[in-house]
Amino acid sequence: MSSLKAVTAIGLGVGALLITQPRDPLEAGRSAESTWSESGLQGASARAVLCILAAVALLALRWLYWLLFSPLELLRAPEDVGYITEDGRTRAQAANEVRRRRKVGDLPPVYPNGWYRVLDSHMLERGEVKNVYILGEQLAVFRGQDGKAYVLDAYCPHLGANLAVGGRVFGGCIECPFHGWQFQGSDGKCVKVPYSDKVPEVAKVRSWPSCEVNKQILIWFHCDGEEPQWNLPEQQEITRGEWVYRGRTEHFINSHIQEIPENAADVAHLAQLHTPGMISGADLRYTNSKTWQFLKHDWKAQWIPESEPNKHCSQMLVKHALTIFGYHCSLLDVDVVARQVGPGVVYLQFKHGFLGRGVIMHCVTPVEPLLQCVSHTIFYQSNIPPLVPKFILKVESIQFERDVMIWNNKKYISKPLLVKEDSAIQKHRRWFSQFYSENSPRLQYQRDTLDF
C-alpha cells in the first residue's frame, strides 16, 4: 500500500510539472498576448485535465489493488461501536457515560484460567519488542534472534523501567533501557548487569507460559500459577500454507468476558438480532428498517459441550441461508462449526462448495475486568480470490457489531429468568464455570471513566 501511495504522489508531482513547464521555444516569436490567449491558456488547461485524470486513475488503481490483493484490516477504537451519541456528545463522552452509569450486576470472576491471544505473529518481527496491556498487566512481548516469541512482565525489578519501552533484544534476552540489565525470555532470569561482576540470584521478572500456533502468539493465565492444562489445536492448513492470512478485525467491548462466548448457547438471539441483512448495518435502531427487508439471513444453530478429554471445548453448529426478495439463494448457504477451546479462543470454520474453506480465529482477551479485546483473524484457501474472505470477514464484523451494541449496554444477571427454550444458556454457564478457581480474581473496583 505504501508503494501505491508513492506512485500516487509521483503522478501528482509529474502532473504539477506539466502544468508549470515553460512554453515550447518555437512559440517564442509570437506576441505575448497571442501566446497566452491561444496557446498558453489552452495548454495549461489541457495539462490540468491530464493531471486530474492521471491522479484519478492512480487512485482508482490503488483502490482496486487494495480490494483485490490487500488484507482487510478493520480496527475499531473502544468508543467506535455500540454506543448512541445524542445531544451533541462525542462517541467517547457517550461511552464514558454508559460505563459510569451502567449497573454491572453480580459478576463471576473477571479473569478465567486459559489461553489468550496477545498478538498475531506477523505483528512481531525478529528482534522487535512490543508493550502489551492485557489481564490488567503490562507485558513485554519480544521475538528473539532465534525467531522465538517470549512474554515477560514489563517492569524491571531493578528500578522499575518498562522493558518494552526502549528495550533492545539480544539473542533470546531483552535489555532494560535504563541500566542495561538483560533478562532471558525463557525464564525471566537476569543474566547480565553490565557494571557489576555478579548478578543477584533473585534478579528476575515473571515469564509467562506462551505458545505460537496458527500464526498467533498466546499466553497462559492461571490464577494459582499452574502450568497449562491443555494445548491449543494446530490448524494444519495454516501451518502448511494452504490457508493464508486475509485480514483481521479488532473490537473493544465494555462487558464481562463470559457474556461474549455465552452468545453461542443463546440460539434465540440469532433470529432477533441477526436476521436483518448485512446491508442494514450494525446500529440496532435501524437494522429492522423496511428499506432493507428484502434481504434476510436465516440461522439454524445448536450448542454442545464436548466430553473428556476435551471438556474444555464446546461447539456451536450453524447452518446459514440467505433469502433475497423471499427467494432462497442456495449459492450462499454456508455451514459453520464454531469450536471454542477454553474461555478465549474460538475456531470458526467455514465450508462452502463454491466459495471454498477457511477459518476465522475469534479471540477474546481481557484487557481490564470489564474491557475485552476481541479479534477476528481470517485464513482462507490461497487459491480463492482475496475478495471472498474479505467479504466474509466484513459481513462477520457487521453482524458482530450488533452484539457489541448489546454487550456494551447490558447488565449481567447471575440468575436470569429463562424459558425452556433457553436451557442451553444454563448448560453453557455450567460448562464455562470450569475455568474459574477459588482464587480467581474478582472485580474490586470500577473506574469512573475510560481514557478514550
Secondary structure, 3 states (H helix, E strand, C coil): CHHHHHHHHHHHHHHHHHHHCCCCHHHHHCCHHHHHHHHHHHHHHHHHHHHHHHHHHHHHHHHHHHHHCCCEEEECCCCCCCCCCCCCCCHHHHHHHHHHHCCCECCCCCCCCEEEEEEEHHHCCCCCEEEEEECCEEEEEEECCCCCEEEEECECCCCCCECCCCCEEECCEEECCCCCCEEECCCCEEEECCCCCCCCCCCECCECCEEEECCEEEEEECCCCCCCCCCCCCCHHHHCCCEEEEEEEEEEECCCHHHCHHHHCCCHHHHHHHCECHHHCCCCCCCCCHHHCCEEEEEEEEEEECCCCCCCEEEEEEEEEEEECCEECHHHCEEEEEEEECCCEEEEEEEECCCEEEEEEEEEEEEECCEEEEEEEEEEECCCCCHHHHHHHHHHHHHHHHHHHHHCCCCECCCCCCCHHHHHHHHHHHHHHHHCCCCCCCCCCCCCCCCC
